């Protein structure tokens, strides 16, 4: 089970932090990631953390978004800074066998809306 939270509305240039509570898969032993989707478009990988701990981001968010994990709480985070209108989307967390294309398991999503 993956449950996202932290979405909302924010002005361009602002920040949000999304959280994803994951159970029962331990974040220390599975790749995890964040994705986003806007209506009419395919789900897009935002970034993921591989099993070796390396993190990969899509070019459009590099330098603005950061993925982190709280191992004790088994929670995944997405810190989003310098938000742009184009970041408006439904954001999903994923777990196990993650890449920028997919993961095995998904949450239900949390909406992020960025306005000028």
C-alpha positions as a Markdown table, in Angstrom:
| # | Residue | x | y | z |
|---|---|---|---|---|
| 1 | Unk | 0.0 | 0.0 | 0.0 |
| 2 | Unk | 1.3 | 3.5 | -0.9 |
| 3 | Unk | -0.5 | 6.6 | 0.3 |
| 4 | Unk | 0.5 | 10.1 | -0.9 |
| 5 | Unk | -0.1 | 13.3 | 0.9 |
| 6 | Unk | 1.0 | 16.9 | 0.9 |
| 7 | Unk | -0.5 | 18.1 | -2.4 |
| 8 | Unk | -2.3 | 21.4 | -2.8 |
| 9 | Unk | -2.3 | 24.7 | -4.5 |
| 10 | Unk | 0.8 | 27.0 | -4.6 |
| 11 | Unk | 1.9 | 30.0 | -6.5 |
| 12 | Unk | 4.7 | 29.8 | -9.1 |
| 13 | Unk | 8.1 | 30.0 | -7.4 |
| 14 | Unk | 6.8 | 28.4 | -4.2 |
| 15 | Unk | 7.5 | 25.0 | -2.6 |
| 16 | Unk | 5.7 | 21.9 | -1.5 |
| 17 | Unk | 6.7 | 18.6 | 0.0 |
| 18 | Unk | 4.9 | 15.5 | -0.9 |
| 19 | Unk | 5.0 | 12.4 | 1.4 |
| 20 | Unk | 4.3 | 8.8 | 0.6 |
| 21 | Unk | 3.8 | 6.2 | 3.3 |
| 22 | Unk | 4.7 | 2.8 | 2.1 |
| 23 | Unk | 3.8 | -0.6 | 3.5 |
| 24 | Unk | 4.8 | -3.3 | 3.8 |
| 25 | Unk | 7.7 | -3.0 | 1.2 |
| 26 | Unk | 10.8 | -1.6 | 3.0 |
| 27 | Unk | 12.2 | 1.5 | 1.3 |
| 28 | Unk | 15.7 | 0.2 | 2.1 |
| 29 | Unk | 15.2 | -2.9 | 0.0 |
| 30 | Unk | 13.2 | -1.6 | -2.9 |
| 31 | Unk | 13.6 | 1.0 | -5.5 |
| 32 | Unk | 11.1 | 3.9 | -5.1 |
| 33 | Unk | 10.0 | 6.8 | -7.2 |
| 34 | Unk | 7.8 | 9.7 | -8.0 |
| 35 | Unk | 5.7 | 10.2 | -11.1 |
| 36 | Unk | 3.2 | 12.7 | -12.4 |
| 37 | Unk | 0.4 | 12.8 | -14.9 |
| 38 | Unk | -1.8 | 15.5 | -16.4 |
| 39 | Unk | -5.1 | 14.8 | -18.1 |
| 40 | Unk | -4.6 | 13.6 | -21.7 |
| 41 | Unk | -0.9 | 12.8 | -21.3 |
| 42 | Unk | 1.0 | 9.7 | -20.2 |
| 43 | Unk | 2.4 | 9.3 | -16.7 |
| 44 | Unk | 5.8 | 10.9 | -16.5 |
| 45 | Unk | 8.7 | 9.8 | -14.3 |
| 46 | Unk | 9.9 | 12.6 | -12.0 |
| 47 | Unk | 12.6 | 10.7 | -10.3 |
| 48 | Unk | 13.5 | 7.5 | -8.6 |
| 49 | Unk | 15.9 | 6.0 | -6.1 |
| 50 | Unk | 17.6 | 2.8 | -7.2 |
| 51 | Unk | 18.6 | 0.0 | -4.9 |
| 52 | Unk | 22.1 | 1.2 | -4.7 |
| 53 | Unk | 20.9 | 4.6 | -3.4 |
| 54 | Unk | 21.5 | 6.6 | -6.6 |
| 55 | Unk | 18.8 | 9.1 | -7.6 |
| 56 | Unk | 17.8 | 9.9 | -11.1 |
| 57 | Unk | 15.6 | 12.9 | -12.1 |
| 58 | Unk | 13.9 | 13.9 | -15.3 |
| 59 | Unk | 15.7 | 16.9 | -16.8 |
| 60 | Unk | 12.8 | 19.2 | -16.3 |
| 61 | Unk | 13.0 | 19.0 | -12.5 |
| 62 | Unk | 16.8 | 18.7 | -11.9 |
| 63 | Unk | 18.0 | 21.3 | -9.4 |
| 64 | Unk | 14.4 | 22.0 | -8.2 |
| 65 | Unk | 13.1 | 18.7 | -6.9 |
| 66 | Unk | 14.7 | 16.3 | -4.4 |
| 67 | Unk | 13.7 | 12.8 | -3.4 |
| 68 | Unk | 14.5 | 11.5 | 0.1 |
| 69 | Unk | 13.6 | 8.7 | 2.4 |
| 70 | Unk | 12.9 | 8.4 | 6.1 |
| 71 | Unk | 14.0 | 4.8 | 6.7 |
| 72 | Unk | 12.6 | 4.7 | 10.2 |
| 73 | Unk | 9.1 | 5.7 | 9.1 |
| 74 | Unk | 9.3 | 4.0 | 5.7 |
| 75 | Unk | 8.2 | 7.2 | 4.1 |
| 76 | Unk | 9.3 | 8.6 | 0.7 |
| 77 | Unk | 9.4 | 12.4 | 0.2 |
| 78 | Unk | 9.5 | 14.7 | -2.8 |
| 79 | Unk | 10.6 | 18.2 | -2.0 |
| 80 | Unk | 9.6 | 20.6 | -4.8 |
| 81 | Unk | 11.1 | 24.0 | -5.0 |
| 82 | Unk | 10.8 | 26.8 | -7.5 |
| 83 | Unk | 7.5 | 25.4 | -8.8 |
| 84 | Unk | 6.4 | 26.3 | -12.2 |
| 85 | Unk | 2.9 | 26.2 | -13.9 |
| 86 | Unk | 4.1 | 23.2 | -15.9 |
| 87 | Unk | 4.5 | 21.2 | -12.7 |
| 88 | Unk | 0.8 | 21.1 | -12.2 |
| 89 | Unk | -0.2 | 17.4 | -12.2 |
| 90 | Unk | -1.4 | 14.5 | -10.2 |
| 91 | Unk | 1.7 | 13.1 | -8.4 |
| 92 | Unk | 2.1 | 9.4 | -7.7 |
| 93 | Unk | 4.6 | 7.5 | -5.7 |
| 94 | Unk | 5.7 | 4.1 | -6.8 |
| 95 | Unk | 7.7 | 1.2 | -5.4 |
| 96 | Unk | 9.6 | -1.9 | -6.5 |
| 97 | Unk | 11.4 | -2.3 | -9.8 |
| 98 | Unk | 11.2 | 1.4 | -10.4 |
| 99 | Unk | 12.7 | 3.4 | -13.3 |
| 100 | Unk | 11.7 | 6.7 | -14.9 |
| 101 | Unk | 9.1 | 4.6 | -16.9 |
| 102 | Unk | 7.4 | 2.6 | -14.2 |
| 103 | Unk | 7.2 | 0.9 | -10.9 |
| 104 | Unk | 5.4 | -2.3 | -9.9 |
| 105 | Unk | 3.1 | -0.6 | -7.4 |
| 106 | Unk | 1.5 | 2.8 | -7.3 |
| 107 | Unk | -0.4 | 5.0 | -4.9 |
| 108 | Unk | -3.7 | 6.8 | -5.6 |
| 109 | Unk | -2.0 | 10.2 | -6.2 |
| 110 | Unk | -2.1 | 13.7 | -4.8 |
| 111 | Unk | -2.9 | 16.8 | -6.8 |
| 112 | Unk | -0.4 | 19.7 | -7.2 |
| 113 | Unk | -1.7 | 22.9 | -8.8 |
| 114 | Unk | 0.7 | 25.7 | -9.5 |
| 115 | Unk | -0.7 | 29.1 | -10.5 |
| 116 | Unk | 0.8 | 32.4 | -11.6 |
